[in-house]
Amino acid sequence: MESVGDFEFSKRDLVGHGAFAVVFRGRHKQDHTKEVAIKCISKKNLAKSQTLLGKEIRILKELQHENIVALYDCQEISGSVYLVMEYCNGGDLADYLQGSPPLTPTPSPPLTPPHPPSPPLTLPPQ
């Protein structure tokens, strides 16, 4: 088992991967019922995106909302950044959208000024 702070994971428990990261299913070391997703990002793959990753981490640490995946911990270990996040089973957004009926757009109400326009300004002769 690999360790990241209070959490652990096995590289056999791969959830997914992308261009910059690999995600594993992990768990809390003390409470094995608390499942987490551990995203492993190699710093050599980041290059110019390292600043964006730092901003994303700062934002996720501050946000707490039921519709946003929670960030529990962030560690830098031997050339990689590990993000320990809330585990959401059931696939990713692309899987959900492929299995769901198409979304139908809801028309927006017309844009109207909040009050009638003012008459043109006329300046007195000088």
N, C-alpha and C positions, 0 to 999 in steps of 0.2 A: 504494500500500500504506500502511496505517495502522500505527503502531508503538506497542507497549506493552512497555517495557523491552527485553529481549533477543528479543522475539517480534514478529511482524508478521501482518497479516491484510488481506484485501480485503473490503469490504462486499458484494461479489457472492457471497461464500461463506457465505451465511446457512444456519445449521443449524436454528434455531428461534427462537421468541419466546414471551414470556409477558406477564403483566400488568406486571411491573416490569423486565424485561430482554430483551435481544436477544443471541443467541449466534451467533458466527461461527467457522468453522474457520480456524485459523491455523497457523503453523509457527515454529520457532526461526530466527532470522536467519542463524546460521552453519551449523546442521545442518538442512537443509530436510527431512530424513526424519523429524524429530521433530514430529509433528502435535499440535496443542493445540486446546482449545476456549477461546474468549475471550468471556466474558460481559460485556456492556456494560450497566451499570445507571445510568440517569439519576438524579442526586441529587434533582432536583425531584420525581420520582415516589416517592421514599422517604418523605419527611416523618417520620411516627412510627416507621417501620421501620428507621431508620438505626442505632439502638442494636442491634437484632437482627442487622443485617448485620455490624456490628462484632464481635459475639459469634461469629457463624458463621465469620467470617474467622479470628479467633483460634483457634477450635477446629480448623478445617481445616488451619491451619498446623502444629498440633501432631500431628495424626493421620497415621499412615502405616500403611495396611492394604490388602491386596490387594482387598478388597471395598468400599473407599471411594475415590471419585474424588479424586486428588491435586490440591492447590492448589500451583502452581509460583510464582506471582507475583501481586501485587496492586498496582495503581497508581491514583492519582486524577489524572485529566487533564481539564482544562477542564469541570468540572461533572459529570463522570461517573466512576464507579468501574469499573475493569476487573479482572476476575478471570481469570487465565490458569490453566486447569485441564487435567488429563489428558483427552485426546480419546477417547471411547468410541463407536465406530461401531456400527451395528446398531439404531438407534432408541432410544426412551426406554422407561421401565418400562411405560407404558400400552400401547405397541406390543407389547412382549414378552408382557404378560398377555393381550392380545387374541388372540395367535397361539398361546398355550399352552393345554393342557387345564386345566380348573378345578383349583384347589388343594383338596386334601382335608384337612380338619383331623385332626390326630393327637390322640387323647384324652390328657389329662393323667392322671398317676397320682393316686389319691385323696389328699387332704390328711390326713395322720395326725400326731399329736403325736410328737415325737422320743422321748418316754418316757411311761410311764403317769402320769396326773395324780396329784398329791400329795393325801393325805387332807386334809380341812378342818383348819384350824388351831384348836385349842381353847386358850383362855387359862385359866390357873389362877384360881380365885376369889380375890377380894381381901378 
